[in-house]
Amino acid sequence: MTDHNIRMAAVFFLAFLLYGKISFDWVRFCLSVLPLLTKNNGLL
């Protein structure tokens, strides 16, 4: 289950990279949300 979540996160990240420019605000948002997601998934 966790591997699937990691794969999905990587796919979405690559999709956004391919989509175009990523603003620093978006990157900061992802970095601030990622720990919450990993904590909820029990990865940390």
MOPE-V873742 format. One record per pair of residues at least 12 apart in sequence whose ideal C-beta (glycine too) atoms are under 6 Angstrom apart, sorted by the first residue. I is the first residue (numbers start at 1). J is the second residue. D is the distance in whole Angstrom. If there is no record, write none. Layout:
BEGIN
[[I & J & D] [I & J & D]]
END
This chain:
BEGIN
[[2 & 41 & 6] [2 & 43 & 6] [5 & 41 & 6]]
END
